[in-house]
Amino acid sequence: NTKVNKIIKESEEDNIRLLIGKYLEPLIADQYSKKTGRILRNREQITHPIYSWMKANIDREIIESERPDPEIKTKGIFVDWHNEEIPDYYFSQIQHYLAVYGYKWASFVVLDFGTMKITYIDIQRDDKYIEDLIKKESNFWKNIQDKIPPNPEPTEACESFLKETYKKSEPVIIDI
């Protein structure tokens, strides 16, 4: 994106996902508030007090409750997530937010399109995990500054990106 002066075109599917999340977020937040009795408010993006590259923009903030962060997601249509455990990428996102905001816990709120139910789980801050996460994010940020691309991953998204980026290639067999 714009951090390295490159524009990455979002697919129409990605735009729809973002729009659905954006429009459903207030409804999910309202239902979560009714279900838990927790009062929510919007909160602006902030920057970590030590690491200027660490930014966070939580979905809502719970008032009068040690300021935890409810992170609101939709499950079923767009997310490949089939059990009750929080996917690693969401757990990492929540721990990142806890690090930046300094909160002790967060609430992970989900609208499951399969069941049409809103569920939530409170997640405690994990300082050891956050310490490791900051090291990884710091290395990642250094690579961005040095314009070093990440290593390819064995995922469909990475495969699609590489095929789109390198449309013209020649098949090569490498003896190992």
C-alpha positions in Angstrom: 0.0 0.0 0.0 1.1 3.6 0.4 3.7 2.8 3.1 6.2 1.9 0.3 4.6 4.1 -2.4 2.9 1.2 -4.1 -0.8 1.0 -4.8 -2.3 -2.5 -4.3 -5.6 -2.8 -6.0 -8.3 -4.4 -3.9 -10.5 -7.0 -5.5 -14.2 -6.5 -5.7 -14.6 -9.4 -3.2 -12.4 -7.7 -0.7 -14.4 -4.4 -1.1 -17.6 -6.3 -0.4 -16.1 -8.0 2.7 -15.0 -4.6 4.1 -18.4 -3.0 3.3 -20.3 -5.8 5.0 -18.1 -5.6 8.1 -18.4 -1.8 8.1 -22.2 -1.8 7.9 -22.8 -4.6 10.3 -20.3 -3.4 12.9 -22.7 -0.9 14.6 -25.5 -3.6 14.7 -23.1 -6.2 16.2 -21.8 -3.7 18.7 -25.3 -2.7 19.7 -26.4 -6.4 20.2 -23.2 -7.1 22.2 -23.9 -4.1 24.4 -27.4 -5.4 25.1 -26.2 -8.9 25.7 -23.4 -7.9 28.1 -24.7 -4.6 29.6 -21.3 -3.1 28.6 -21.6 0.4 27.3 -19.5 1.1 24.1 -18.1 4.2 22.4 -16.0 4.8 19.3 -12.3 5.4 19.7 -9.8 7.0 17.4 -6.6 5.4 16.1 -3.6 5.7 18.4 0.2 5.1 18.1 2.2 3.0 20.6 4.1 5.3 23.0 7.5 3.7 22.2 7.1 2.2 18.7 5.9 4.9 16.3 5.2 2.2 13.6 2.7 0.4 15.9 -0.7 1.8 15.3 -4.1 0.5 16.3 -7.7 1.4 15.6 -10.1 -0.6 17.8 -13.7 -1.2 16.8 -15.1 0.1 20.0 -14.1 0.9 23.6 -16.0 -0.4 26.6 -16.7 2.5 29.0 -16.1 2.1 32.8 -14.4 -1.3 32.5 -10.6 -0.8 32.5 -11.1 0.3 28.9 -11.0 -3.0 27.1 -11.5 -3.3 23.4 -14.3 -5.3 21.8 -13.0 -6.5 18.4 -16.0 -7.1 16.1 -15.9 -9.7 13.3 -18.3 -11.6 11.1 -17.9 -15.4 10.7 -19.0 -17.8 8.1 -19.3 -16.3 4.7 -15.7 -14.9 4.3 -13.7 -16.4 7.1 -12.4 -20.0 6.9 -13.0 -20.7 10.6 -14.9 -23.7 11.6 -14.3 -24.2 15.3 -14.8 -22.1 18.4 -11.1 -21.3 18.9 -10.1 -17.8 17.7 -7.9 -17.9 14.6 -4.3 -17.0 15.1 -4.5 -13.9 12.9 -7.3 -12.5 15.1 -5.6 -13.4 18.3 -2.5 -11.6 17.1 -4.5 -8.6 16.1 -6.1 -8.4 19.5 -2.8 -8.8 21.3 -1.4 -6.0 19.1 -4.3 -3.8 20.1 -3.8 -4.6 23.8 -0.1 -3.7 23.4 -0.8 -0.4 21.7 -3.7 0.7 24.0 -2.2 -0.7 27.1 -5.4 -2.6 28.0 -5.5 -5.7 30.2 -8.1 -7.6 28.2 -10.3 -7.4 25.1 -13.6 -8.9 24.0 -13.7 -10.8 20.7 -17.2 -10.4 19.3 -18.5 -12.4 16.4 -21.6 -12.5 14.2 -21.8 -16.1 12.9 -23.7 -16.0 9.6 -24.2 -19.8 9.8 -26.1 -19.6 13.0 -27.1 -15.9 12.9 -25.9 -15.6 16.5 -23.6 -13.1 18.1 -21.1 -14.6 20.5 -18.1 -13.2 22.4 -15.2 -14.3 24.4 -13.0 -12.1 26.7 -9.3 -12.5 26.0 -6.6 -11.6 28.5 -3.5 -9.7 27.7 -0.5 -12.1 27.1 2.7 -10.1 27.8 5.0 -12.9 26.6 3.1 -13.2 23.4 3.1 -9.5 22.9 6.9 -9.3 23.5 7.4 -11.9 20.7 4.8 -10.2 18.5 6.6 -6.8 18.8 9.9 -8.4 17.8 8.3 -10.0 14.7 6.5 -6.7 13.9 9.7 -4.8 14.3 11.5 -7.1 11.9 8.6 -6.8 9.5 8.7 -3.0 9.7 12.4 -2.9 9.1 12.0 -5.1 6.0 9.3 -2.6 4.7 11.7 0.3 5.3 14.5 -1.6 3.6 12.1 -2.7 0.8 12.7 -6.4 1.4 9.7 -8.4 0.4 8.5 -11.2 2.7 9.2 -14.8 1.9 6.4 -16.6 0.0 4.0 -18.6 2.0 2.2 -21.9 1.0 -1.2 -20.3 0.9 -3.8 -19.7 -1.9 -3.6 -16.0 -1.4 0.2 -16.0 -1.8 -0.1 -18.2 -4.9 -2.7 -16.0 -6.4 -0.6 -12.9 -5.7 2.5 -14.4 -7.3 0.6 -15.6 -10.4 -0.9 -12.1 -10.9 2.4 -10.3 -10.3 4.6 -12.6 -12.4 2.2 -13.5 -15.2 5.1 -14.0 -17.6 7.3 -16.8 -16.4 9.1 -19.8 -17.8 8.8 -23.2 -16.2 12.1 -24.2 -14.7 13.1 -27.3 -12.9 15.7 -27.0 -10.2 17.7 -30.0 -9.0 18.0 -30.1 -5.3 
